[in-house]
Each structure stands twice: as structure tokens, then as C-alpha cells.
Amino acid sequence: MANGSISLGEVAARSRHIEVACSRCERRGRYQLSRLVARLGEDFPMTNLAEEIADCQRQNVSTTERCDVYFPGLIRIMGDDEMVKTPTQGAGDDDY
């Protein structure tokens, strides 16, 4: 983890593919991590990946309309079983 960011190589060590989606439109897809690593390098920060791979006309518009690419499965890939669990209903604020 360089500079607090997860690297592409760290994700590729745990999974073969990564899902990509946009919260503003219907676009969804899946990338093969080995190809991304070959193209961008193992040290490429995940925080920059969305901008690198998003091929969207809405990428350079105002903030409220801008393309909003995210990686739906990243927490599952990188997290351990305890981190991925969601809070149960009725649990206190600090209980996860």
C-alpha cells in the first residue's frame, strides 16, 4: 500500500478480475487484472484507476453530472471476512 492507496498489484494478487460500474448510468463491466497490471504496472494506485479506464463522455463535465466509476467488489476482494460483514439491524453504533 503506497501512500495509503491500494495498488493494482495488491488487488491482482487476490483476484483475477475486477468489476467496474458507474453510479450515474447503466454502464457496467469487468476487467482482467493481469491485463491492467501489464498495461499500468503493479504499483499503479487504485485511486487513479477509474479515471484511467473510464471511457465516458461525461468524465469532464460539472461535478454533479460527472461520470462516477467505482469498483463494486473491491471491499470483498481486499477485506477479510470480519471487515466485509454488514451491521445487523438493531445493533449499536459501534457494533459491526
C-alpha positions in Angstrom: 0.0 0.0 0.0 1.9 3.0 -1.3 0.9 6.4 0.2 -2.2 4.9 1.8 -3.6 3.7 -1.6 -4.1 0.1 -2.5 -2.1 -0.7 -5.6 -3.3 -2.6 -8.7 -0.8 -5.3 -7.9 -2.2 -5.9 -4.5 -5.7 -6.3 -5.9 -4.4 -8.6 -8.7 -2.7 -10.8 -6.1 -6.2 -11.5 -4.7 -8.4 -11.7 -7.7 -8.3 -12.3 -11.5 -11.0 -9.7 -12.4 -12.4 -6.5 -11.1 -15.9 -5.3 -11.6 -16.5 -1.7 -12.8 -19.7 0.3 -12.6 -21.0 3.8 -12.8 -23.5 5.2 -10.3 -24.8 7.7 -12.8 -25.6 5.5 -15.7 -26.2 1.8 -16.7 -22.5 1.1 -17.7 -21.0 -1.9 -16.0 -18.2 -4.2 -16.9 -15.3 -6.4 -15.8 -11.6 -6.1 -16.4 -9.0 -8.7 -16.3 -6.5 -7.6 -13.7 -3.5 -9.2 -15.3 -4.0 -7.1 -18.4 -4.4 -3.9 -16.4 -1.2 -4.7 -14.5 0.7 -5.4 -17.8 -0.5 -2.0 -19.1 -0.3 0.2 -16.0 2.1 -1.6 -13.7 1.8 -3.3 -10.3 2.3 0.0 -8.4 -0.5 1.8 -10.1 -2.8 3.3 -7.4 -6.4 2.1 -7.4 -7.4 5.7 -6.6 -6.4 6.6 -10.2 -7.8 3.6 -11.9 -11.3 4.8 -12.5 -10.0 7.9 -14.4 -7.6 5.8 -16.4 -10.2 3.2 -17.6 -13.4 5.2 -17.8 -14.1 5.9 -21.4 -17.0 8.2 -20.8 -18.1 11.5 -22.4 -19.3 12.7 -19.0 -15.8 12.5 -17.5 -15.1 16.2 -17.8 -18.4 17.8 -17.1 -19.6 19.5 -13.9 -19.2 17.6 -10.6 -22.9 16.8 -10.2 -23.1 15.2 -13.6 -19.6 13.7 -13.9 -19.0 10.1 -14.6 -18.8 8.2 -11.3 -16.9 5.0 -11.9 -16.5 2.7 -8.9 -15.4 -0.9 -8.1 -18.3 -2.8 -6.5 -16.3 -5.8 -5.5 -13.2 -4.1 -4.2 -14.1 -4.4 -0.5 -14.9 -8.1 -0.9 -11.6 -8.7 -2.7 -9.4 -6.7 -0.3 -11.3 -7.2 3.0 -11.2 -10.1 5.4 -14.4 -11.8 6.4 -14.8 -9.6 9.5 -14.4 -6.4 7.6 -16.9 -7.3 4.9 -19.8 -8.1 7.3 -22.5 -5.6 7.4 -24.1 -4.3 10.7 -27.1 -6.2 12.0 -30.3 -4.4 12.5 -30.8 -3.1 16.0 -27.1 -3.2 16.7 -25.5 -0.2 18.5 -23.5 2.4 16.6 -20.2 0.7 17.4 -21.3 -2.9 16.7 -20.3 -4.3 13.4 
